[in-house]
Amino acid sequence: MMATESSAGGLPAGLEEQRLVYDGRLGAIYGIFIKTLLLAIVTLGIYRFWGKTNMRRYVWSHVSFQGDRLEYTGTGGELFKGFIIVVGFVFIAGIARTALELAFGSLSAVAVVAQLLFIVAVVYLAFVAHYAAQRYRLTRTLWRGIRGGVSGSAWSYGIKAMLYSLISSFTFFLAQPWASFRLLELRLNNSYLGDAKALASLQASEVFGRYIAGYGIMLVLFVGFIALAILAVGSSGLAQDFLEIIQATAEGRTPDTTQVDMTSIAIALGLFYAGFAVWGILGSTIAFAWYWAGVAGEVAARLEVAGLRFRSDITAGGLIGLYIGNMLIVVFTLGLGLPIALHRSLRFFTGRYGILGRLDPDRLTQTTLDRPRTGEGLLEAFDPGLF
Amino acid sequence: MTDPAPPQTDRFFDGRTAHAHAAVLKFEPGKLLIEDAGGDLLARWPLPEIRIVDENLVNGALVLALTDGTAPRLHLFEGPGKAALLRARPELPRWRAQQAWRNLRQAAIWGGGALALAALLYFGWRDASIAVAGWIPREWEAPIGGAIRDELAAAHRVCSTAEADTALAGLVARIAPRLGGPPVTIEVLDVDQVNAVALPGNHILLFRGLLDRASSPDQVAGVLAHEASHLELRHPMRGIVQQLGVGAVLSIVFGGSDLGALGQLAATLPYSRAMESEADRHGVELLKAAGLRADGLASFLTVMAETDPGGLPEWLSTHRDPQARAAALDADASGEAALDPAAWRELREICGADDPGEAGDSGDRVARPSSLGRGEGSAVGAPVE
């Protein structure tokens, strides 16, 4: 079951290639979506957890591998319990923080430290949640009576993730590929299908060039955007108005509204923020698509589990089409297009990973790893998504 | 590498390996026996505990498991095995409806629970706030009230003469000898408004206008007893807790509140009618316990309502019938006078005998609109800015 050869591109020849098959229907997904939406409204949002579980059950059971379907065995109650635990923690933390502020004053050292600790704790818990959610989902995934599992501690993953993120930010995020690959490795190498352990050692150097290209594009786009904004202000004659506002702010008085065209200023500011959002969302999607395609390729090339090897057909163009398309669909349908975006994503990813080799079912035995009792409540608090 | 059971025939996965066993079904009373092609027993399932996990709409397989959540799975296709099982468990095909009903019931229970909790919080918060306010140490009120007191003292002249201060402090100590928490401070602000304020942290502020309008020291004592009762009954803290409960429990939880906002709330929120009546009654009790005349507050309220009926808009907003409020008070005149004539004269002249003070400046910085009435209706402004 061990790999015979593990360098990227040096796959053993003659391996049979198969793919995950996704045969879900958009109509069925819409049925679950609409039902969840209506019942969530009636039950003050509580039904969301059961709706999400229904959605996963449907999607899992419409993905098959070697002719057998996956099965999702999680329940809405588990998700809900996890959520309640997190709400309880947040509530107690909020009360403790307010009590400290009342006792010592909001600007006292104790209150400021408590405030900082609260922010750090939220970031830390977001990382912990990410890991814990992966464990929940894998332990709730069954294939041929065999479930997945994740070893390792989510709490220690959270600490490592904080450290790697800190290092990355010290390098102005130039070390991001390295940092995210180390974290990805932690998540991959602790994952199991039955007793078969996933194994991946990723090389950040393989994707570093692509990352730098994206980084450079983002910088150029940013400078261009700022230059465009300045030019627009200059040519529209709003420069005087802005100067007046800046001067007034510096002198601590309210701007002279007879000199300032407030409507045009508001429109200009609105355009600026809209442009900034476009830069951040559309710009980064396009600029980093090549990098993300590289990441997908690198992970596929290095990963092996239960003797299976992988190959990615994901391209930058494909990713851009997927993500930009999904964004447009969701935005222009005011969120009602979410099922379409989900359906597109599932078709995209299941169809673009080649799985090389065949899994020997007799040698894949049940895992002994723990199955957590409650579901990803922590992640729910940060990412209340559809799926 | 090859499974003995090709797809489209009944298969059993034992939950130990991913091996697909060809499955042959046999029945004995109350049990389903799953055997492999060679007749070896793979599993013995109690019939009542069998559930349908899913139905594969593409290949028609029915996926079955036990209700105990264990991993073994039985895949059944159209044929004698499936038909026999469905004869033994005829209600199995309704699994989708049952599952949907179970989900809905669970969500409805939790949703109903959430609604009940919300209703309990909304309606029960008043009583809970009394308990919660009681748990918060009185010392914690100090920074909130202190900040408001300092703001007011910075914006207005604080009147002070040795004799008047002694008289006031002595009066408060006599009226409220057992008030817990930080030491009580009592100060007179040179503002031409008929107003008095009790701030968290045991600060009482009298406005000069009130001293000008009072016709006896007993009326001032009545007002002081009313304000001291607010403090003794934790009304400022109850107001804060209640306000957070009604509108902003979420903001406290998610970090939206800070001390400044709390102080603002504490200062601008009028007390509820129940709290005012409670303070009225308790004030009379305090006066009686101190052996003082207890009719001062009632007579002051009556005078105010009679002489200036149109000038009390704030008061009217929280107390629709001031006369009734005065009438509800016990007007026991048997006790001692609050101050001797000399001390009363000193107190009245605490801001200077002939100085009109800030008569024209009554509108800008005023704290909580007191139920005791006030000169200017426009002065709703918040003290903390």
Interface residues (C-beta under 8 A of the other chain):
Chain A: D23 L39 V42 T43 L44 I46 Y47 F49 W50 T53 N54 R57 S61 G67 D68 R69 E71 T73 G76 G77 F80 V90 F91 G94 I95 R97 T98 A99 E101 L102 A103 F104 G105 S106 Q115 F118 L142 W143 R144 G145 I146 R147 G194 R358 L359 D360 P361 D362 R363 L364 T365 Q366
Chain B: M1 D3 P7 F13 D14 G15 R16 T17 A18 H19 A20 V53 D54 N56 V58 V63 G69 A71 P72 R73 N103 L104 Q106 A107 A108 W110 G111 A114 L115 A118 I136 P137 E139 W140 P143 I144 I252 V253 F254 G255 S257 D258 L259 G260 L262
